[in-house]
């Protein structure tokens, strides 16, 4: 694959590539050798039936990698069912995973219900945050993986299962095993093919590519034509990105929506609170936001919203100088924007 290099126009703005297809494998955008190697491994093991454990920090793209594996497996025409184990209350996890028979507990449907394992029959079940699964359910999951059998809640009939399991976690499962919070035998059963996705901070060559990809995506979605300045690209590359790709995507979306100019600068980045420095922004309630009328051009709404933030900041901190320090902009910027409104 040809390495991605950012090109800049006469205004020192990054030029959007004509096509991102050269850097795209299904829904995964990358230019990084480590990630490309992981993709090749996933494509090689996709047609196997072995369980796969994907590890990595939150926001690195574990679900996208699981989808890639499913889409290139012999099960690609069947269901890809995904579930976040941390999102289901412990009291409901067993019923959600294994289903239940009619009237098996208070509030249960009189018709019973299929669980996620049945719903993913002949397909793939992607279990995110597997480290959040309670110990009492881990033994049942282990049996499904080993014997392909399970029993619904309130039932006595064994149901055969034919499902490919892919799990993901941002936790240290080995550490959970040593603490007695995760079964050792289940860990080794899941960890047949381990895949670890590096954080964005270890693949900085992907940051400009992803930033431009998301810029193109949100420009299309919001019918804008914003550009990223060279200084902004350099700032994005140096940022820590604790939230990884998810944080970068959200940041670019905010910049597209909030930036008043066609060229997005470092000042815009600081304004939306995405610099390393912690900014104590003026708080807004839902009612505050709803007070802004939406029967006018978006640019005007954003300008009014910005002016309101500046006024609140000056009132809160008592002077333009102090407000500028908190918002990490120059005092002249605040003065200019407020005076333009007055004029």
C-alpha positions in Angstrom: 0.0 0.0 0.0 1.2 3.5 -0.9 2.0 5.6 2.2 -0.4 8.5 2.8 1.2 11.9 2.7 -0.7 15.1 3.4 -0.7 17.6 0.6 -1.4 21.3 1.2 -2.9 24.0 -1.0 -1.8 27.6 -1.4 -3.7 28.6 1.7 -1.7 25.9 3.8 -4.8 23.8 4.1 -4.8 20.0 3.8 -6.1 18.7 0.5 -8.8 16.0 0.7 -7.8 12.9 -1.2 -9.9 12.2 -4.3 -10.7 8.8 -3.0 -10.0 7.0 0.3 -10.4 3.5 -1.2 -6.7 3.0 -1.3 -6.5 3.2 2.5 -9.8 1.4 3.2 -10.5 -2.3 4.0 -14.3 -2.4 4.3 -15.0 0.1 7.0 -11.5 0.3 8.4 -9.3 3.3 7.4 -5.6 2.9 8.0 -2.2 3.6 6.8 -0.4 2.0 9.7 1.8 -1.1 9.1 0.8 -2.7 12.5 -2.9 -2.3 11.8 -2.5 -3.6 8.2 -0.8 -6.6 9.6 -3.6 -7.2 12.0 -6.1 -6.9 9.2 -4.2 -9.5 7.2 -4.2 -11.9 10.2 -8.0 -11.4 10.6 -8.6 -12.2 7.0 -6.5 -15.4 7.3 -8.4 -16.7 10.4 -11.8 -15.4 9.3 -12.8 -18.8 7.7 -11.8 -20.8 10.8 -14.2 -21.5 13.6 -11.7 -20.6 16.4 -12.8 -18.1 19.0 -11.1 -14.7 18.7 -10.3 -12.3 21.5 -9.8 -8.7 20.5 -8.2 -6.4 23.0 -7.5 -2.7 23.0 -8.4 0.6 24.5 -11.9 2.0 24.2 -12.5 3.6 20.8 -9.8 1.8 18.8 -12.2 0.0 16.5 -12.7 -3.4 18.0 -16.2 -3.8 16.6 -15.1 -2.9 13.1 -12.4 -5.6 13.2 -15.0 -8.1 14.4 -17.3 -7.1 11.5 -14.4 -7.6 9.1 -13.8 -11.1 10.4 -17.5 -12.0 10.1 -17.8 -10.5 6.6 -15.0 -12.6 5.3 -16.0 -15.8 7.0 -18.2 -18.7 5.7 -20.9 -17.3 8.0 -21.1 -13.9 6.2 -24.6 -14.5 4.9 -25.9 -15.2 8.4 -26.5 -12.8 11.3 -23.8 -10.7 13.0 -25.2 -10.1 16.5 -23.4 -7.7 18.8 -23.9 -7.1 22.4 -22.1 -4.9 25.0 -21.9 -7.0 28.1 -21.5 -3.9 30.3 -24.8 -2.4 29.0 -27.1 -5.2 30.4 -27.9 -5.3 34.1 -26.5 -8.5 35.8 -30.1 -9.6 36.7 -31.0 -9.7 33.0 -27.8 -11.0 31.5 -28.7 -14.8 31.6 -32.1 -14.2 30.0 -30.6 -12.0 27.3 -27.8 -14.4 26.4 -29.6 -17.7 26.7 -33.3 -16.7 26.3 -36.1 -17.9 28.6 -39.2 -20.1 28.5 -42.8 -18.7 28.9 -43.6 -17.6 32.4 -40.2 -18.4 33.8 -40.0 -15.3 35.9 -42.1 -12.2 36.8 -42.5 -10.0 33.8 -41.5 -12.7 31.3 -43.3 -12.8 28.0 -46.0 -15.5 27.8 -44.4 -16.6 24.6 -40.9 -16.9 25.9 -37.9 -15.3 24.1 -34.9 -16.4 22.2 -31.6 -15.3 23.5 -28.7 -13.7 21.7 -27.0 -17.1 21.1 -30.1 -18.4 19.4 -30.5 -15.2 17.4 -27.0 -15.6 16.1 -27.4 -19.2 15.1 -25.2 -20.2 12.2 -23.7 -16.6 12.3 -21.4 -14.7 14.6 -21.9 -13.4 18.1 -19.8 -10.4 19.0 -19.5 -9.9 22.8 -18.0 -6.6 23.6 -16.7 -5.9 27.2 -16.6 -9.6 27.9 -14.8 -8.8 31.2 -18.1 -7.6 32.5 -19.7 -11.0 32.4 -20.6 -12.3 35.9 -18.8 -15.4 37.1 -22.0 -17.4 37.3 -22.6 -17.0 33.6 -19.1 -17.6 32.5 -19.4 -21.3 33.2 -22.5 -21.5 31.0 -20.7 -19.6 28.2 -17.8 -22.0 28.5 -20.1 -24.9 28.0 -21.6 -23.3 24.8 -18.1 -22.9 23.4 -17.0 -26.4 24.3 -20.2 -28.5 23.7 -22.4 -26.2 21.6 -25.3 -26.7 24.1 -27.2 -24.5 26.4 -30.6 -24.3 28.2 -33.0 -21.4 28.3 -33.9 -19.8 31.7 -36.7 -21.8 33.2 -36.3 -24.6 30.7 -34.9 -28.1 30.8 -34.4 -28.9 27.1 -30.9 -28.6 25.8 -30.6 -26.5 22.7 -27.8 -27.0 20.2 -25.8 -24.0 19.2 -23.8 -23.3 16.1 -22.3 -19.9 16.5 -18.9 -18.3 16.0 -17.9 -16.2 19.1 -15.7 -13.1 18.9 -15.1 -11.3 22.1 -13.5 -7.9 22.9 -12.4 -6.1 26.0 -10.5 -3.0 27.1 -9.6 -4.7 30.4 -6.7 -6.9 31.4 -8.4 -10.3 31.4 -5.2 -12.0 32.8 -5.4 -9.6 35.7 -9.1 -10.4 36.2 -8.2 -14.1 36.3 -5.6 -13.5 39.0 -8.1 -11.6 41.0 -10.7 -14.4 40.7 -13.1 -12.3 38.6 -12.7 -14.2 35.4 -12.5 -18.0 34.9 -9.1 -19.2 33.9 -10.5 -22.0 31.6 -12.8 -19.5 29.8 -10.0 -17.1 29.3 -7.9 -19.7 27.5 -10.9 -20.9 25.5 -11.6 -17.4 24.3 -8.0 -16.5 23.7 -7.3 -19.0 20.9 -6.6 -16.2 18.5 -5.6 -13.0 20.3 -5.7 -9.7 18.4 -4.5 -6.5 20.1 -5.3 -3.2 18.4 -2.7 -0.5 19.2 -4.0 2.8 20.5 -4.1 5.9 18.2 -1.1 7.3 20.1 1.0 4.5 18.8 -0.2 4.9 15.2 0.2 8.6 14.6 0.7 8.2 10.9 -3.1 7.3 10.8 -4.2 10.6 12.4 -4.0 12.9 9.4 -5.6 10.3 7.2 -8.5 9.7 9.6 -8.9 13.4 10.3 -9.3 14.1 6.6 -11.6 11.1 6.2 -13.9 12.3 8.9 -13.7 15.9 7.5 -14.9 14.6 4.2 -17.6 12.5 5.9 -19.0 15.3 8.0 -18.7 17.9 5.2 -20.9 15.6 3.1 -23.3 15.0 6.0 -23.7 18.7 6.9 -23.3 20.1 3.4 -20.2 22.2 4.4 -16.8 22.6 2.8 -14.5 23.0 5.8 -10.7 22.6 5.5 -8.1 21.7 8.1 -5.1 24.0 8.4 -1.5 22.7 8.4 -1.0 23.9 12.0 -4.2 22.1 13.1 -3.1 18.8 11.4 0.2 19.1 13.4 -1.7 19.7 16.6 -3.9 16.7 16.0 -0.9 14.5 15.4 0.7 15.6 18.7 -2.5 15.2 20.8 -2.8 12.2 23.2 -6.2 10.9 22.0 -7.1 9.0 25.2 -10.5 8.2 23.5 -8.7 7.0 20.4 -10.5 7.1 17.0 -13.9 7.7 18.6 -12.6 10.8 20.2 -10.9 12.0 17.0 -14.2 11.4 15.1 -16.2 13.4 17.6 -13.7 16.2 17.6 -13.8 16.6 13.9 -17.6 16.6 13.9 -17.6 19.4 16.5 -15.1 21.4 14.6 -17.1 21.1 11.4 -20.2 22.3 13.2 -18.8 25.0 15.5 -16.1 26.6 13.4 -17.2 29.9 12.0 -14.7 29.9 9.2 -14.1 27.7 6.2 -10.6 27.0 7.4 -10.4 25.3 10.8 -7.5 26.4 12.9 -5.9 25.6 16.2 -8.0 28.3 17.8 -11.1 26.4 16.8 -9.6 23.2 18.3 -9.0 24.9 21.6 -12.4 26.5 21.5 -14.2 23.1 21.4 -12.1 21.9 24.4 -9.9 19.4 22.7 -6.4 20.5 23.7 -4.3 18.9 26.4 -5.0 21.9 28.7 -8.1 21.4 30.8 -10.6 24.2 30.0 -13.2 25.2 32.5 -16.0 25.9 30.0 -19.2 27.8 30.9 -21.8 25.1 31.6 -25.0 24.9 29.6 -28.3 23.2 30.5 -30.6 21.5 28.1 -33.0 24.4 28.4 -30.2 26.9 27.5 -29.6 25.0 24.3 -33.2 24.7 23.4 -33.6 28.4 23.8 -31.7 28.9 20.5 -34.1 29.2 17.6 -33.5 26.8 14.7 -35.5 28.7 12.1 -32.5 30.5 10.8 -29.2 29.7 9.0 -26.9 27.3 10.9 -24.0 29.8 10.6 -26.1 32.5 12.4 -27.2 30.0 15.1 -23.6 29.1 15.8 -22.5 32.7 15.9 -25.2 33.6 18.4 -24.3 30.5 20.5 -20.6 31.6 20.4 -21.5 35.1 21.5 -23.6 33.8 24.3 -20.6 31.7 25.6 -18.3 34.7 25.4 -20.8 37.0 27.3 -21.3 34.3 30.0 -17.6 33.8 30.4 -16.9 37.6 30.8 -19.7 37.9 33.3 -18.5 34.8 35.2 -14.8 35.8 35.4 -15.3 39.5 35.6 -13.0 40.6 32.8 -12.2 39.9 29.1 -8.7 39.0 30.1 -9.6 36.4 32.6 -12.3 34.9 30.4 -9.8 34.7 27.5 -7.4 32.8 29.7 -10.0 30.2 30.7 -11.3 29.8 27.1 -7.7 29.7 25.9 -8.2 32.5 23.3 -6.7 35.9 23.0 -8.4 38.9 24.7 -8.5 40.6 21.3 -10.5 37.7 19.9 -13.2 38.1 22.5 -13.2 41.9 22.1 -13.5 41.7 18.3 -16.3 39.2 18.3 -18.3 41.1 21.0 -17.7 44.5 19.3 -18.8 43.1 15.9 -22.1 42.0 17.5 -22.6 45.5 19.0 -21.8 47.2 15.7 
